[in-house]
Amino acid sequence: MTLRTNERVDRFESPFRRLDALLAGVAPNPGLTPIMMHVGEPQDAPPAVLAQAVAAHAGEWNRYPPSLGTPEFLAAAAGYLERRYPGVRGRLRRELELSAVASTREALFLAAAVAVSPTRATPLALMPNPFYQTYRVAAIMAGAEPRYLRHSGFPLFALDFSDLDSATLARTEILYLCSPSNPDGHVLPAAQLRHAIGLAREHGFLVVFDECYAELYDREPPPGALDVLAEMDGGDGWLDNALVLHSLSKRSSAAGMRSGFAVGDPRVIAALNRVRLNGTACTPLPLLAAATALWSEDTHVDAMRARLRARFDLADRFLGGCAGYYRPPCGFFLWLRVDDGATLARSLWAGSALKVLPGEFLTQPAPAGGNDGRGFVRIALVHDLDTTATGLARLAAALGIQPVNA
Ligand SMILES: Cc1ncc(COP(=O)(O)O)c(C=O)c1O
């Protein structure tokens, strides 16, 4: 008997599996230690308080964790929000508008599941391009067709909402926005966040703000959707049609914890909670205790930013002479314009034992043909300074670029 499965699953593949396929049969230069700069996984040790809290709560591994977080966790998340986003102060109704999630990826996936109505004939999910793959996967699995926002291109992929006609907006069930963005580090200006919220309210869809890179900025903290929502006011309805997601993965170098939180429209939080209470795994109690400690404290985040700045200073030095290089205002990726990203990724692995991600694995081709990501590679600045310098030196050498002031 043949097995029937959901054909939607056949429409996507992980960028990292695609990279494995691209590099299959390519051996890294045997004379060099491989350096992995393709994944956005901070290699810094997380703050010591993480392990301390886990040890202090070691007696709780036998307990089912509360899907919606502990009161302590929610208080710590709210405290962080109030420190970081002045508009939130005195406004957040914690019990209705805030919930724990097992990292932003879980919430991004579930957001489409709760936003896309099965009664809609041809629902759309809007998203940037390039984008974090979960947006597209979530849309497809929820039965919505991904539709990509126009952008203005290099050096930053600034979004352009102007071609969204009323027929498109009427079919839209969810809009994913990422600011600061992966991969290009672009920051959406407050006016654009406001415009997106206005569109969502006018047309009755949900806008999801993926802010997992909110703390990774070079000089200026990027505007947050919560401050914009607070400014637009609306009384108890201040979070209407919005869901804002934060995570410890990048902020606290704690990707392994799978811990974050969602704050937003109480109707969406209630739906998300109902699905999470009945259908998904969640963050264990010892890890929620560690997450509580991490959200309560910001000095380790300042230290993380200082490390990041030093890595970008190295990038300026090694790649400053490259026409395709720019220093992004936020995030920890270089989004480097090159001739052909896939060809370069293969030759860097073979010749320099350096693994980078071709941009086209983070973009979708345009309907008219062509793929804006093809001429890019994404390089994650997630290693210590020595490893980062070695990786960037190999890249510069492969591209034939002389380091600046070296
Ligand atoms: C834009 C973006 N959103 C979400 C995630 C998922 O992060 P988390 O570890 O919180 O699930 C990532 C991880 O790389 C990301 O780049």
The ligand as an ORCA input file, in Angstrom:
! r2SCAN-3c Opt
* xyz 0 1
  C      16.018     35.750     11.502
  C      16.002     34.597     12.434
  N      14.871     34.337     13.096
  C      14.789     33.316     13.962
  C      15.865     32.481     14.179
  C      15.707     31.335     15.140
  O      16.283     31.631     16.334
  P      15.927     30.830     17.662
  O      17.193     30.211     18.104
  O      15.384     31.853     18.595
  O      14.895     29.813     17.300
  C      17.071     32.714     13.523
  C      18.218     31.821     13.737
  O      19.206     31.850     13.080
  C      17.138     33.806     12.618
  O      18.260     34.088     11.955
*
